[in-house]
Amino acid sequence: MEGVYHVVCHKCPFEGLYGSATHASVERTAHEQAYDHRVSSLEINRPEPSAEV
C-alpha cells in the first residue's frame, strides 16, 4: 500500500485513508484546528511515524 496515508484522531472517531500526502495533511490540519484534537498521520508503508510537527 505504498503512498497511502492513514490519519487518525486520538480524541474522537475521526479517521481516514488518503492517496496523497497533501490531502492527508490538509485533512489532519483541518481537524486539529476545528476541534483542537491531537491527530496522527502515518504513511502505511513506513515502519515508523514521520517526525513532522
Summary of the structure (lengths in Angstrom):
residues: 53
radius of gyration: 10.4
end to end distance: 23.6
largest distance: 29.7
contacts: 127
relative contact order: 0.30
helix: 28%
strand: 26%
